[in-house]
Amino acid sequence: MNYEEVKIRARERYEGALKEIELCKEIADKIIPSLPDGWDCRIDETIFSLYITKGWRSETGTDAGEFKLVCKLVENATGEKLNKSARVKDGGNNLFCLLAEKYIEKNEICIGVNVNLYHPENMPDCKIEWKRRWRKEAVISDECLGISQGAS
């Protein structure tokens, strides 16, 4: 019977999970004081990733300018550039969510960091071009995602 081996592996996984949670907390502690009102920062209880979100339950729009600010906060706190994209709904006709994500590795620990802004509005410099590929998706301009040269 492999009872002792299984206990050892379970203890190792448990200790690794605690380190992942601590890394999430370390990043959250750096950004929470500067988050605009209405943003939620939480650690996922299943895979120990950090989620920073706004507008999930709301059907009203949220200011997309805040997305750029929150992404910049996360990038400064982690030293990593986030991968930014967008999601659509209603058969691909409405912009539903701006998202940014990155896997962060530190001391052999890896966590996901995700920024999600649902129902984005007030996007004056944003160009959305609809293209049909295997599935219809939004191609969002760099200005909209806050990755252009002029973004602050």
N, C-alpha and C positions, 0 to 999 in steps of 0.2 A: 504494500500500500504506500502511496506517495503523500501521505498526510503532512509530514514535516516539510517537504518541498513546496507544497501548495501554500502552507502557512508562511514560509519565507517569501515566496513571490507576492502573496497578498500584502505582506508588510511593506515590501519594496514599492508596490503600486500605491499603497496608502501614503507612504512618505513622499513619493513623487507627486501625488495629487495635492498634498499640503503645500509643496513648493510651488506648484502651478497657481494655487489660490493666493499665495503670498505675492507672487509676481503680479497677478491681476490687481491685488490691493495696492501694491507699490505704484503702479501706473495710475490707478484710480485716485489715489491720494494726491498725485501731482496735478490732475486735471479738474477734479470736482470743484475746488474753490473758484475756478474761472469759467465754469460752464454757464451759459445763458439760462435764464429761467425756463422751466418746462422740460429740460433734458434729464433723462433717467440714466444712471450709470449702475450696472449690476453685473455680478459674476454669475454666469450660467451654472446651475447646480449639477448638470450632467457631464459636460465636457470641460468645465473650468476655463471658459473663455470670457473676455470682458466685452460687454455690450453697452454702447452709449447710443441712446435712441430718443427720438422726439416724434410725436404725432401718430403713434401706432393706432390708438383707439379713436382718434379724431377723424372726422370726415372733412373738416375745414383745413384750409391750407396753412402751411408753416413757412416761415421766411427762410429761403434757401441760402441767404447770406450767412446764417448761423452755421450751416453745414461747413462752409469754408473755414470759419473760425474754429469750430470744434475739431476738424481735421488737423488744422495747424497746431492746436493744443496737444493732440495725441502725437503728432509727428515730433514736436519739441520734447515731449515727455519720454518718448521711446527712442528717438534718434533714427527712426525708420520712416521711409516714404510709404504712404498708404496707396493701395491699388483702388482706384475709384471707378465706379460704373453707375448704371441706373437700371431700374426695373419698371416694367409697364404692366397695366392690367386692362381689362375690358377688351380682350382680343388684340391687345397691342396698340390701342389707340390713345391711352392716357398715361402720362408719366405718374408713377405711383411712389417711387422711392429712389432717393439718391443714397448710395452706399459706398463705404470705403472699408477696406479690410487689409489685414496683414498678419502673418504668423510671426511672432516675436520669439526669438531664441535667446536664452540667457542661462549660462551655467548648466547646459545640457537639459534645460527645461524649455518646452515650446507651448505657447498659448496663442489663441486667436484673439485679435482685437478688431471689433466691428463698430463702425459708426453708421447709423441709419437715420435718415430724415424722411419721414413719410409725408405724402401730399405736399411736395414743395411748391412754393409760389414766390412771386416777386423775384424773378430771374431776368432782369433787363439785358444782361450781356450774354444770355444763354441762347445758343442756336441748337435746335433739335432737328435732326434730319432722320426721316424714317426710311429704312432700307429693309428689303425683304431678303432674308437668307434662308437657312433651313427653317428658321422661325423669325417672325418679325421682332425687331429689337430697336431700341432707341440708341442712336449715336449722339452722344452729348459733347458739346464743344468744351475745349479746355477751360475757357472762361467760366463756364457754368460749374465745373468741378473744382475750380480754384487752383488749377495747375498751370495757368498761363504765366508768362513772364510778368504781366502787370498785376497779378494777384498779390494781395497784402497778407 
